[in-house]
């Protein structure tokens, strides 16, 4: 079992609809920051850069390990193996082993993984739409940090 992973599901935070305070602000405490929070563990898993790339690459297609590794710049064999195992454990990726020589293994998204891809695609679309604004904000911030203090 992975370090920091509990043996049974814990419900340490509210997973219902987001709560608003009296002023209409979302309650940031709905995502518990304790290590044993199941929601936090899932978010940590699916939001890491390798998982996001694997999920994006597997949308509507099956790929072999070597194809995935070739497509993901900078990922090590070990990190890709760990990422695929975690995504398989979480029910997001299906691993199919074919009884041939040499062994052939394909990876594809499960129906659950496909629903996550939709969410990731919305995030990518938002990023593409706002990348110029973010670049301008970064440039303004960097310029302000480089300016001498009055």
C-alpha positions, 0 to 999 in steps of 0.5 A: 500500500502506498505511504499515506494511503489509508486502508479504508475510505475516510470521509474527513471532509464534506463532499456534498455541494459546496457551502457558502458563507453569509457573504456568498463566498465558498467555504475553502475548508471543504477540502480538508488538508489532513493527510488522511483525507480521501478527497485530498488524496484523490486530488493529489493523484489526479492533479499531478502533471504525469497523471494529467498527461497520461489521461489526456493521451489515453482519451479515445485510444489505447496506447502501449507503455512505450508509446506513452513514454515516447509521447510524454517528454521527461517522464522516467520509466519508473515514474510512468510505471508508478503513475499508471499503477496508481491510475489503474488502482483508482479505476481511471485506467485499464491495463490489458495484457495480451498472451503473446510473445513478446508480451503486449500490454495496452492502457486505456481510460475506463468510463470513470477516467473518461469523465475526468478527461472532460474536466481536464479538457475544461481546465486546458480550454480555460488555460488556453483562453487566458494564457495571454492575461496570465503572461501579462500578469506575470510580466507585471509582477516580475517588473514590480519585483525588479523595480527598486523600492521607493 
